[in-house]
Amino acid sequence: MLGISKTSVTHWRNGRTRPDDLAVIRMARLMHTDPAPIVAELHAERAQDPESRALRLRIAGQLQATVAPRCHE
């Protein structure tokens, strides 16, 4: 359904890799949720320096704050 191999999912579950943006978008679409906070958090994990990581985590938090109220409507 998502076009994702079982091996990829196993790697995600074991922490070996993380899903790419397109996989997150597809999964979020199925769950009827906004992929933006999830993508921002994944990019924060991949950040090479603490400043970039902190910025991306802040962005993820801001995005989540705007998404959460809409989920309860």
SULLINNOR-V896035 format. One record per residue. RES is the residue in three letters. SS is DSSP state (alpha for helix, beta for strand, coil for the rest). Layout:
BEGIN
RES&SS, RES&SS
END
This chain:
BEGIN
MET&coil, LEU&coil, GLY&coil, ILE&coil, SER&coil, LYS&alpha, THR&alpha, SER&alpha, VAL&alpha, THR&alpha, HIS&alpha, TRP&alpha, ARG&alpha, ASN&coil, GLY&coil, ARG&coil, THR&coil, ARG&coil, PRO&coil, ASP&coil, ASP&alpha, LEU&alpha, ALA&alpha, VAL&alpha, ILE&alpha, ARG&alpha, MET&alpha, ALA&alpha, ARG&alpha, LEU&alpha, MET&coil, HIS&coil, THR&coil, ASP&coil, PRO&coil, ALA&alpha, PRO&alpha, ILE&alpha, VAL&alpha, ALA&alpha, GLU&alpha, LEU&alpha, HIS&alpha, ALA&alpha, GLU&alpha, ARG&alpha, ALA&coil, GLN&coil, ASP&coil, PRO&alpha, GLU&alpha, SER&alpha, ARG&alpha, ALA&alpha, LEU&alpha, ARG&alpha, LEU&alpha, ARG&alpha, ILE&alpha, ALA&alpha, GLY&alpha, GLN&alpha, LEU&alpha, GLN&alpha, ALA&alpha, THR&alpha, VAL&alpha, ALA&alpha, PRO&alpha, ARG&alpha, CYS&alpha, HIS&coil, GLU&coil
END
